[in-house]
Amino acid sequence: MRISASILPPAESVGTFCAKIPSVADARGKFYTILTEAHASRRTVSMYHQSNEADRFEVGFVEAVSRTDVTILCLTPRGEEDGRMAVRLEDITALEIDDPYSEKIQTLHSYQGSIYNREESSRGPALPSMDDQLANAEEHKSVVTVEDINGSRFTGFVSEQTDGYIEMRLINQYGSPDGIAILARHMLGKVDVGRREEQTRAFLYKVNHELKRLLEP
């Protein structure tokens, strides 16, 4: 479920929102309710707020909330704790809860210390060529990022290779299947294996799909 509220018309200036609040006072009341519920349930929130520079966006846990202010334990895009931020409720322009991005950050935070493997990039023998790296990734079902010579990037599993093309089952930033990509091999520019981005998506894929399948009756 996505819960959103905005005091800024038009809605498209800060995203797609399910509810428009007609007055600042009503908005503060709605924000207070959402933040209080998020604090009680220990859920992450995505918060848009005004600052002296411009509108800003933070994701984190609500540590304390009153009728006038809120303190957020901020999280980085990798789920790492990044200090605290206190802001007035009147400066909040929008909130999102249970959206895919917030849930991704909360999952990464919950499993800090077990996601990233420093040995991942050096596992097995050193492989000098991109073709060798791709063959190794296909054999071990590793997540890789392939970049073509135009700078387009594709992250996922290598599912098939020929002399002319590379087929990949793509994984999006939330760890969900994201279709199929066919890349012309002569356009291949770079291959990333075992870096933080690949490990993050591989972990989210395992949590969201492989583990859930094992738990299904």
ZIKAJO-V734233 format. One record per pair of residues at least 6 apart in sequence whose C-alpha atoms are under 8 Angstrom apart, sorted by sequence separation. I is the first residue (numbers start at 1). J is the second residue. If there is no record, write none. Layout:
((I	J) (I	J))
//
This chain:
((8	14) (11	17) (21	27) (38	44) (49	55) (50	56) (64	70) (65	71) (75	81) (76	82) (127	133) (137	143) (147	153) (160	166) (161	167) (171	177) (172	178) (192	198) (38	45) (48	55) (49	56) (63	70) (64	71) (74	81) (75	82) (108	115) (137	144) (146	153) (147	154) (159	166) (160	167) (170	177) (171	178) (48	56) (49	57) (62	70) (63	71) (64	72) (73	81) (74	82) (75	83) (145	153) (146	154) (158	166) (159	167) (160	168) (169	177) (170	178) (171	179) (11	20) (48	57) (62	71) (63	72) (73	82) (74	83) (145	154) (146	155) (158	167) (159	168) (169	178) (170	179) (35	45) (47	57) (48	58) (62	72) (63	73) (73	83) (74	84) (134	144) (145	155) (158	168) (159	169) (169	179) (170	180) (6	17) (46	57) (47	58) (61	72) (62	73) (73	84) (74	85) (144	155) (145	156) (157	168) (158	169) (169	180) (170	181) (5	17) (46	58) (47	59) (60	72) (61	73) (72	84) (73	85) (143	155) (144	156) (156	168) (157	169) (168	180) (169	181) (4	17) (5	18) (6	19) (7	20) (46	59) (60	73) (61	74) (71	84) (72	85) (143	156) (144	157) (155	168) (156	169) (157	170) (167	180) (168	181) (3	17) (4	18) (5	19) (6	20) (7	21) (45	59) (46	60) (60	74) (71	85) (72	86) (143	157) (144	158) (156	170) (157	171) (167	181) (168	182) (3	18) (4	19) (5	20) (6	21) (7	22) (44	59) (45	60) (59	74) (60	75) (71	86) (142	157) (143	158) (155	170) (156	171) (167	182) (2	18) (5	21) (7	23) (44	60) (45	61) (58	74) (59	75) (70	86) (71	87) (141	157) (142	158) (154	170) (155	171) (156	172) (166	182) (167	183) (7	24) (44	61) (45	62) (58	75) (59	76) (69	86) (70	87) (141	158) (155	172) (165	182) (166	183) (43	61) (44	62) (69	87) (70	88) (165	183) (166	184) (42	61) (43	62) (69	88) (70	89) (138	157) (165	184) (166	185) (7	27) (42	62) (68	88) (69	89) (137	157) (138	158) (164	184) (165	185) (6	27) (68	89) (137	158) (138	159) (164	185) (165	186) (5	27) (39	61) (67	89) (68	90) (138	160) (163	185) (164	186) (38	61) (39	62) (38	62) (39	63) (134	158) (5	30) (39	64) (5	31) (36	62) (39	65) (79	105) (175	201) (35	62) (78	105) (79	106) (154	181) (174	201) (175	202) (77	105) (79	107) (80	108) (81	109) (173	201) (175	203) (176	204) (36	65) (76	105) (79	108) (80	109) (172	201) (175	204) (176	205) (35	65) (75	105) (78	108) (79	109) (171	201) (174	204) (175	205) (78	109) (79	110) (174	205) (175	206) (80	112) (176	208) (32	65) (79	112) (175	208) (176	209) (14	48) (32	66) (75	109) (171	205) (32	67) (29	67) (149	187) (151	189) (28	67) (148	187) (149	188) (51	91) (148	188) (149	189) (50	91) (147	188) (148	189) (149	190) (49	91) (50	92) (146	188) (147	189) (148	190) (49	92) (50	93) (59	102) (146	189) (147	190) (155	198) (48	92) (49	93) (146	190) (147	191) (47	92) (48	93) (49	94) (146	191) (47	93) (48	94) (59	105) (145	191) (146	192) (47	94) (48	95) (144	191) (145	192) (47	95) (144	192) (145	193) (46	95) (47	96) (144	193) (45	95) (46	96) (143	193) (144	194) (45	96) (46	97) (142	193) (143	194) (45	97) (44	97) (45	98) (145	198) (43	97) (44	98) (144	198) (43	98) (143	198) (46	102) (137	193) (143	199) (32	89) (45	102) (134	191) (31	89) (44	102) (133	191) (143	201) (38	97) (44	103) (143	202) (130	190) (133	193) (142	202) (28	89) (44	105) (130	191) (28	90) (44	106) (43	106) (31	95) (24	90) (104	174) (121	193) (101	174) (121	194) (100	174) (120	194) (121	195) (120	195) (14	94) (116	196) (117	199) (116	199) (115	199) (116	200) (8	93) (115	200) (7	93) (6	93) (7	94) (5	93) (6	94) (115	203) (5	94) (6	95) (4	94) (5	95) (4	95) (5	96) (3	95) (4	96) (3	96) (4	97) (2	96) (3	97) (2	97) (3	98) (1	97) (2	98) (108	204) (1	98) (2	99) (107	204) (1	99) (104	204) (78	200))
//
